[in-house]
């Protein structure tokens, strides 16, 4: 089971831009041509898909497509990258994306 800790700085930034939209963590493979080579990114979406599942966090729900869970570690943290205007996704074992975008769809 995946669990995400959102740092206070990331919570503040997400609340500022989220509005009434859902925050979704996805594994973007659009430019890779292969399902194994993708990039984690955050999306702001108005509606959730039928395959989206809520991930346990310390604050707001983060949604993920159930079939993409295999690409993520069980324990992860979303933080803010100072001065870069983006987020970072890390686990105790690795940095999954050092400069994770927040896109709106």
C-alpha positions as CSV (number, residue, x, y, z in Angstrom):
1,X,0.0,0.0,0.0
2,X,1.3,3.4,-1.0
3,X,1.5,6.2,1.6
4,X,2.6,9.8,0.8
5,X,3.8,12.4,3.3
6,X,3.3,15.9,2.1
7,X,5.7,18.5,3.7
8,X,4.1,21.6,5.2
9,X,5.7,23.8,2.4
10,X,4.2,21.5,-0.3
11,X,0.8,21.5,1.4
12,X,0.8,25.3,1.5
13,X,1.8,25.5,-2.2
14,X,-0.8,22.9,-3.3
15,X,-3.6,24.6,-1.4
16,X,-2.7,27.9,-3.0
17,X,-3.1,26.6,-6.6
18,X,-5.5,23.7,-6.2
19,X,-8.8,25.5,-5.8
20,X,-11.6,22.9,-6.1
21,X,-9.6,20.5,-8.2
22,X,-8.2,17.1,-7.3
23,X,-4.4,16.5,-7.1
24,X,-3.4,13.4,-9.0
25,X,0.1,11.8,-9.1
26,X,0.6,10.1,-12.4
27,X,3.4,8.3,-14.3
28,X,3.7,10.1,-17.6
29,X,4.9,7.9,-20.4
30,X,3.7,10.1,-23.3
31,X,7.1,11.1,-24.7
32,X,8.9,7.8,-23.7
33,X,7.3,5.3,-26.1
34,X,7.6,2.7,-23.4
35,X,5.5,2.1,-20.3
36,X,8.6,1.3,-18.2
37,X,10.3,4.7,-18.8
38,X,8.2,7.4,-17.4
39,X,8.3,10.5,-15.3
40,X,6.2,11.1,-12.1
41,X,4.2,14.3,-12.3
42,X,1.4,16.0,-10.5
43,X,-1.8,17.0,-12.2
44,X,-4.7,19.2,-11.2
45,X,-7.9,17.6,-12.6
46,X,-11.5,18.6,-12.3
47,X,-12.8,15.0,-12.5
48,X,-11.4,11.7,-11.4
49,X,-11.4,8.6,-13.6
50,X,-13.1,5.3,-12.6
51,X,-9.6,3.7,-12.1
52,X,-8.3,6.4,-9.7
53,X,-7.7,5.5,-6.1
54,X,-7.1,7.7,-3.1
55,X,-3.6,7.4,-1.6
56,X,-3.2,7.9,2.2
57,X,-1.5,11.1,3.1
58,X,-1.0,13.3,6.1
59,X,-3.3,16.0,4.6
60,X,-5.2,16.2,1.4
61,X,-6.0,13.2,-0.8
62,X,-3.7,12.4,-3.6
63,X,-5.2,10.3,-6.4
64,X,-3.5,7.8,-8.6
65,X,-4.5,5.4,-11.4
66,X,-4.6,2.0,-9.8
67,X,-2.6,0.3,-12.6
68,X,0.2,2.9,-12.2
69,X,0.8,2.0,-8.5
70,X,3.5,-0.5,-9.5
71,X,5.8,2.4,-10.6
72,X,5.9,4.0,-7.1
73,X,7.5,3.1,-3.8
74,X,5.3,2.3,-0.8
75,X,6.6,5.3,1.3
76,X,7.0,8.6,-0.5
77,X,7.3,12.3,0.3
78,X,6.2,15.3,-1.8
79,X,8.3,18.4,-1.1
80,X,8.9,21.8,-2.7
81,X,12.2,22.6,-4.5
82,X,13.5,25.9,-3.2
83,X,13.6,28.6,-5.9
84,X,12.6,26.3,-8.7
85,X,8.8,26.6,-8.6
86,X,8.3,22.8,-8.6
87,X,8.0,19.8,-6.4
88,X,10.2,16.8,-5.6
89,X,9.0,13.2,-5.1
90,X,11.3,11.0,-3.0
91,X,11.3,7.8,-1.0
92,X,13.7,6.5,1.6
93,X,15.5,4.6,-1.2
94,X,15.6,7.1,-4.1
95,X,14.5,10.4,-5.6
96,X,11.8,9.5,-8.1
97,X,11.6,13.0,-9.6
98,X,13.9,15.9,-8.4
99,X,11.8,18.5,-10.3
100,X,8.3,17.4,-10.5
101,X,5.9,19.6,-12.5
102,X,2.3,20.5,-11.5
103,X,0.2,20.5,-14.6
104,X,-3.4,21.4,-15.1
105,X,-5.7,19.2,-17.3
